[in-house]
Amino acid sequence: MNENLPSADSRKSATDYDVIIVGGGPVGLVLGCLLKQQGVRLRVLERRAEALGHSAAIGITPPSLQILGKLGLAEEFIEKGVRVRDCVVHGQSGRVGCVSFREIPHVHRFILALPQVSTVGILQRELGSEFFEAGCEVSEVWQGADHCRVRAGGRELTARFVVGCDGIRSRVRELIGVGAPGHVYDCHFAMGDFLDRSGFGDEARLFFTETGAVESFPLPGGRRRWIVQTDAPVEHPSAGFISELIRERTGLEVSAADQLNESAFTPRRWDSERYSEGRVILCGDAAHGMSPIGGQGMNTGFADAEFLAAVLGQDDALARLPAYESYRRKAARVATRRAEWGMGFGTWRGRVRCLVRDAVLKHVLCRGPVSRRLGSFYAMLTIPYNTLERVPGRGLGS
Ligand SMILES: Cc1cc2nc3c(=O)[nH]c(=O)nc-3n(C[C@H](O)[C@H](O)[C@H](O)COP(=O)(O)OP(=O)(O)OC[C@H]3O[C@@H](n4cnc5c(N)ncnc54)[C@H](O)[C@@H]3O)c2cc1C
């Protein structure tokens, strides 16, 4: 008999749910879908009442597609997204190389570009309204020896476990008194999605220039995301601001009239002191965060969710939470360091540094065996424990 998640009848009298997930972002939804598949009684409580308005994450890596495949969703994701097989890299001196995903050792030899709005939409539909409650903000969490209580929307619910998937400013993390020390980088970006008249097709393009970086990724529906490095934080990029920086740095004309939205961000990293406190667990951005440059945060969260779903399905889930923390923290730290390195290198400015970067890209990174390894690197295939199959004993053995 499962000790922590007892059979349906006995559970009903003990708690309202086996697991309450706070936050229906991409990570909370993947966790919810995986737990639903195991027959766990669960509820995802999401503060947001409206559909997501903006799309932060767009890059979905092959290990994440593998996880989505376990939910029977990989094909639908792939159909709705754009398969990015090549990332063409430009330096100050023009094209310096290409990172290709065409030969990476994985069944999915591409990075999928799909806006987070669509990711969340598919996952929410898959989870189903029976398990998902929108417009429901969690304000309090308490726990006893064998269950937790949550206050949400003026009522109280009980569960054997509560998982905070409530993002960077996690209320759950705050309520259990866990800090998340980190660092705000001195590096700023503005981004916008545009109608795509670039002619780049399904290629990603990176431009590393003396005056700052420009990144460009295809999106479904004939759109393209452009991200530009800025000198200082820009609260609301004015009309034409992004187009002007693209033109200055790359010579490309990307019309402001084709711009569909805009936002700005200053990357940061953070790492929670603990990933759980008793029966309250942190997952995804609530547990850790990294620079979005490199596109790994959501993907790291998906792997957290996969691991945690397997743990919560075990008889002795509580005893296995240290393994969850240990494996997932290692993975997140590697991803965070890589994001930091990639962003640092890509945002070097000034003539001399730019010449050095061009030379390193041309003669080392984008050539021969290193360039082939770079494909696996950016596809997150070389992140430790990127799927459960790569965890010794699948995280479930001793
Ligand atoms: C510009 C940008 C680009 C990015 N690009 C990529 C990329 O290409 N690939 C990638 O892997 N990652 C990317 N990321 C990172 C990615 O967006 C995050 O890692 C991801 O959103 C984390 O998912 P999450 O579900 O953990 O948290 P969130 O997406 O923050 O979701 C948390 C959810 O919890 C809800 N919530 C919060 N508090 C409460 C509460 N008290 N009660 C109930 N609900 C609550 C929120 O409404 C929200 O829906 C990018 C980030 C940015 C900023």
The ligand as a Gaussian input file, in Angstrom:
#p B3LYP/6-31G(d) Opt

LIG

0 1
 C       12.113000      36.752000     -22.112000
 C       12.160000      35.323000     -21.643000
 C       12.395000      34.319000     -22.566000
 C       12.460000      32.986000     -22.150000
 N       12.710000      32.006000     -23.053000
 C       12.805000      30.729000     -22.648000
 C       12.979000      29.670000     -23.590000
 O       13.038000      29.907000     -24.796000
 N       13.062000      28.397000     -23.133000
 C       12.986000      28.117000     -21.790000
 O       13.109000      26.942000     -21.418000
 N       12.760000      29.082000     -20.874000
 C       12.651000      30.366000     -21.265000
 N       12.388000      31.352000     -20.355000
 C       12.154000      30.987000     -18.938000
 C       10.704000      30.509000     -18.734000
 O        9.794000      31.501000     -19.171000
 C       10.458000      30.160000     -17.273000
 O       11.519000      29.352000     -16.807000
 C        9.118000      29.420000     -17.131000
 O        8.035000      30.274000     -17.377000
 C        8.979000      28.857000     -15.713000
 O        7.752000      28.184000     -15.621000
 P        7.033000      28.000000     -14.205000
 O        5.775000      27.271000     -14.501000
 O        8.011000      27.449000     -13.221000
 O        6.744000      29.483000     -13.698000
 P        5.795000      30.597000     -14.341000
 O        5.799000      30.500000     -15.808000
 O        6.220000      31.886000     -13.718000
 O        4.354000      30.204000     -13.837000
 C        3.996000      30.405000     -12.485000
 C        2.474000      30.427000     -12.416000
 O        2.088000      30.510000     -11.047000
 C        1.004000      31.420000     -10.939000
 N        1.006000      31.907000      -9.544000
 C        1.926000      32.728000      -8.956000
 N        1.624000      32.918000      -7.663000
 C        0.484000      32.217000      -7.415000
 C       -0.331000      32.031000      -6.246000
 N       -0.019000      32.603000      -5.066000
 N       -1.430000      31.246000      -6.346000
 C       -1.757000      30.651000      -7.534000
 N       -1.020000      30.807000      -8.664000
 C        0.086000      31.576000      -8.600000
 C        1.303000      32.484000     -11.972000
 O        0.129000      33.183000     -12.361000
 C        1.869000      31.639000     -13.114000
 O        0.876000      31.210000     -14.020000
 C       12.303000      32.676000     -20.757000
 C       12.037000      33.712000     -19.837000
 C       11.963000      35.014000     -20.276000
 C       11.677000      36.109000     -19.266000

